[in-house]
Amino acid sequence: MSVDRYKIGLSVNGTEKIVECDDTYPDVHDWKSAVEFAFRLVKYTHLRKQTNGSPHRPLNEIDPKIDLLFCEDWESEEYKDYDYVHSVPPTIM
């Protein structure tokens, strides 16, 4: 079984960010879901930094402008020797 890795380049308010993941992540199944995962992750971390955990500021004031710069994908060498790699089940917290 092959495991695909993804490197997603994003521009967040004009600053370049790189997110790397693979399809063993619960929400990542292909390049499109990897990009969606990266957008959600960057938006969440930006929100946490801007509010310092406070829920009292309106979300529209702190929503980052996120643009997709690139998405690279390749077969991971890390899992080549394994016959089967089980995906991680989703967890609700």
BELMODA-V495403 format. One line per field, one symbol per residue. phi: phi as a letter, one per 30 degrees, with the letter a starting at -180 (. if undefined). A space follows every 10 residues. Layout:
# BELMODA-V495403
phi: ???
This chain:
# BELMODA-V495403
phi: .ccccbbccb cchicdbcbc abdddeccba dddddddddd dddddddddd chiddccddd dcddccbdca bcbadddece dcdbbddddd bcc
